[in-house]
Amino acid sequence: MNKKVNIGIVQMSCSADVEDNFEKAKSKIREAAAKGAQIVCLQELFKSLYFCDVEDHKNFELAEAIPGPSTESLGSLAKELGVVIIASLFEKRAHGLYHNTTAVLDADGTYLGKYRKMHIPDDPGYYEKFYFTPGDAASEESDTNGYRIFNTKFAKIGVLICWDQWYPEAARITSLMGAEVLFYPTAIGWDTNETDPIINDEQYGAWQTIQRSHAVANGVYVVSVNRVGREADQQFWGGSFIANPHGRLMYLAPHTEETVHVEEIDLHKLDHYRTTWPFFRDRRVDSYKPILSRYIDDK
């Protein structure tokens, strides 16, 4: 059985010109498709600068309906090129209700649905709680509180977003739903005011390591797509990568350059990985109730 799939990643810098960013992203999707990509993932909030570095009500004007004009445009492009497109957008759900959302367009242009970011940070330079409500839309297939998979033409994929990267529960649930590949659109970088190179190295290393561990623990491929360039006090570190189900880096992007890369993965090998290290088989689901507690206090 041949289940090889070509994964395309688009790592790019962004400007304050939303339309320019959108056209640039579409051009790079075309470039990925020309290189043989079948599934193309864009970075988090690719249509704009990463506006969450400040709390400014004017930035809500960047939000849009999903589905809407952007998904219609990307759906037409997906159909033209015969590729799946994973697109991270700023969603206006209702007046005063906004989400950090990723839409998935299938290779025939069909809008398959969206995933709304579940874990929302609030840290210096990442004031996302000011803008985004955590996702709460249950999957059509189950009641798993927002985590979803998408049955695309080429693979069953799961989408999680940036801060979700640090939570093994999110990766586990999405994998248990049948995801063969986990995609993480991302916007993260170094604080340019940080002068200690060890801290910078450790932060990037931790970010990469936690995601590679999701690949290992769940026997899935992991694709993480970050942005590059300097925005305000953030130097986005690029470093997008693709890891196999043993966590091996199949591809690692540079820290400072825009990149369009296509990598072949073999979904047929998932059974080998999961039978060699059968973590799903040995899960003690009867013992995991404490994970539902915020913290396990002494009684």
Order of alpha helices (4+ residues) and beta strands (2+ residues): beta-alpha-beta-alpha-beta-beta-beta-beta-beta-beta-beta-alpha-beta-beta-alpha-beta-beta-beta-beta-beta-beta-alpha
